[in-house]
């Protein structure tokens, strides 16, 4: 029997004991460490950094990577962990995504063996926090238009430019930064557009000229940390460059990992919201009867639960394909587009069951809905994923 009342199809029966053990361990952490204080952290715009060591101990940092001190968990195990973390708060799930799916994956997929040995074990243990700098003030959905650049001066790289919406940057010890490099400096002639090619660099954040500032007055992801980064003649050694996968395929492979986690995470927000609404409806009385006894309330609860079940089955299908090695890139867009879009509608509808009480921090649906405004935008907007799928269906590139 499933532990969640919204699991109308007993999807839980489709998981192995090992997968359920991972899920339950993360769920216990969320219940013990996140739920009691998340309303306070969200209200005060605090990322609870005191949780990061325990998240590392749980094996959450780079948990889907093999070796280098990483947990080597399956895609489905990683997905279940992300669902439970986001049931606590998307901001805390994003910490794991930035650290593991973005920063660590960038080094794992594109770095030299020496770079992997130097950085990944300390990042897996939480000794070093990382960030991933791709998005810029004028380059979001079109990262190829980035202005951040690097060029060779003798045996050094000189990095200049700006990044924005970079998670964890102000507390990170290392940053993976993507910049345009003259093709002749990059050593990859023919790869570049307009004579330049996008390359990744490992940048210790204490390097002179590196400045990260948290973005203030956010209305979403408040228990999280996103920053602007400025690079003013940041000088790096020759071996700071990531040697593999020149061009945008390097960062895009990392974005695919992050998007996969969102497919599961969004359903965590949705499930937590519906369960809060269900509990409230069973206890709250109006006109002498519990809200849950009214037809309109039951319809809301049923419709929301159906969407959760569909979203979870979609996540499971994609996760199994990822573990089997049969996944196709467009499948990630199916999951990210559908589940982020469905989750935000579920959370908003769950809030209506709570009435006026639903706008307070005492209940999670509106907090989750606000967070999902960010989740729906980052790692590819609805529009971007729609056009990816449109191209898959028609063979026509509609991006331009």
C-alpha positions, -999 to +999 in steps of 0.1 A: +000+000+000+014+034-010+023+058+017+008+087-003-030+091-006-026+107-040-010+075-054-042+062-070-024+037-093+000+023-067+029+036-086+050+028-056+048-009-065+069-002-096+100+007-075+126-017-061+134-019-024+166-001-031+148+027-048+123+030-020+151+030+005+167+060-012+134+078-014+125+072+023+159+083+035+156+116+017+120+120+028+130+115+064+156+143+060+130+166+045+105+159+074+132+164+101+152+192+087+133+212+061+096+211+068+098+226+104+115+258+092+110+262+055+082+288+059+106+309+080+135+305+055+113+314+026+098+344+044+133+357+053+149+348+020+175+325+037+193+296+021+199+273+051+236+265+044+237+245+076+219+217+057+246+213+031+269+190+051+240+166+058+229+167+022+265+157+013+264+129+039+232+116+022+252+112-010+230+138-028+259+158-044+267+142-077+247+112-066+241+100-102+279+101-111+302+071-107+336+073-089+354+103-074+335+098-041+300+100-058+272+077-048+267+062-083+230+060-079+206+052-108+186+078-127+154+066-110+169+067-075+182+102-083+147+112-095+130+099-064+154+119-042+147+151-062+109+145-058+113+143-021+136+173-018+112+194-038+083+183-017+102+202+010+111+231-012+124+236-048+151+259-035+167+230-017+163+207-046+180+233-068+211+232-045+216+196-054+209+203-091+234+231-093+261+212-074+257+178-090+238+180-123+255+212-134+289+220-118+300+185-110+286+171-143+304+197-163+337+186-148+328+149-150+317+151-187+341+176-200+371+177-177+405+160-178+412+132-154+434+155-134+406+180-131+381+153-120+405+140-094+412+175-080+376+188-077+350+161-078+358+142-045+357+175-025+325+186-042+309+152-035+317+155+002+304+191+003+339+205+012+337+226-019+304+241-033+303+247-070+283+269-094+277+268-132+278+301-151+260+300-185+231+325-184+239+362-189+218+394-185+211+393-223+216+356-230+191+333-215+173+310-239+200+318-265+233+310-248+251+312-281+247+350-280+268+352-247+292+380-244+315+366-217+348+359-234+383+345-227+415+349-247+451+337-243+478+360-230+510+340-229+504+309-207+473+324-191+436+328-200+420+362-194+383+361-186+359+390-189+321+394-188+290+389-168+267+361-157+232+363-141+209+338-123+238+317-112+228+294-083+251+293-052+278+316-068+283+337-037+291+307-015+308+286-041+345+277-039+347+269-076+328+280-107+324+264-141+321+293-165+313+292-202+328+318-224+335+325-260+371+320-271+388+329-304+390+297-324+428+300-327+432+302-289+408+274-284+426+250-307+393+241-323+392+258-357+361+250-376+340+247-345+336+284-340+308+307-350+321+341-362+356+329-353+347+320-317+339+288-299+322+284-265+345+267-239+342+259-203+366+270-176+372+260-140+374+292-120+383+292-083+361+319-068+389+335-049+406+344-081+412+382-083+386+399-105+358+374-097+328+390-079+295+373-071+265+392-056+232+376-045+201+388-064+177+405-039+139+410-037+130+377-054+093+366-053+103+330-060+130+306-049+134+327-017+150+299+003+177+296-023+205+317-037+209+331-072+236+356-081+252+379-106+288+373-114+313+398-129+347+389-144+372+417-146+404+405-162+402+372-143+435+354-150+436+316-151+463+291-158+464+273-192+449+241-177+418+259-164+400+251-197+378+220-199+394+200-227+364+180-239+333+188-260+339+223-273+309+244-283+275+244-267+271+207-265+293+208-233+269+229-213+238+215-230+247+180-217+247+194-182+214+211-187+199+178-198+208+163-164+193+193-145+161+191-166+157+155-158+158+162-121+130+188-126+107+162-141+106+145-108+110+175-086+080+193-099+058+164-090+072+167-054+059+202-052+025+191-067+021+161-044+030+181-012+004+208-022-024+183-028-017+164+004-018+196+023-051+206+006-066+171+013-057+172+050-071+207+053-103+198+035-109+168+058-105+189+090-120+223+080-158+226+084-181+250+065-219+250+068-216+221+093-197+197+071-160+191+062-149+207+030-139+173+017-176+163+016-185+188-010-186+178-047-166+207-060-138+201-034-137+164-043-135+173-080-105+195-074-087+168-054-094+142-080-083+163-109-051+173-092-043+137-081-049+124-117-023+149-130+002+139-103-002+102-112+003+110-149+033+132-142+049+105-120+044+078-146+060+101-171+090+107-148+093+069-142+092+061-179+119+087-187+140+075-157+138+039-168+148+048-203+178+068-189+189+038-169+185+015-199+205+038-221+175+042-245+166+077-238+163+103-266+170+140-259+135+151-268+120+129-240+136+152-215+117+181-230+084+161-229+089+156-191+102+191-182+075+209-202+046+187-191+055+183-154+065+219-147+034+232-164+011+207-147+027+212-113+022+250-112-015+246-120-019+219-094-003+241-067-025+270-076-056+249-075-046+234-042-043+269-028-080+275-036-090+246-013-073+264+016-091+296+010-076+327+026-054+305+049-036+294+017-017+326+013+002+322+045+034+303+052+014+279+073+006+259+042+029+250+013+009+253-020+014+290-028+051+288-018+054+258-042+035+277-069+058+307-065+089+285-067+075+268-098+075+301-116+113+298-116+113+261-122+091+266-153+115+292-166+150+279-159+166+250-178+145+259-208+113+278-208+080+263-219+085+280-253+120+265-258+108+229-250+077+234-271+099+242-301+123+213-294+093+190-295+079+208-325+111+202-344+110+165-333+074+162-347+079+182-379+116+181-387+115+219-390+136+242-368+113+271-357+138+287-333+146+313-360 
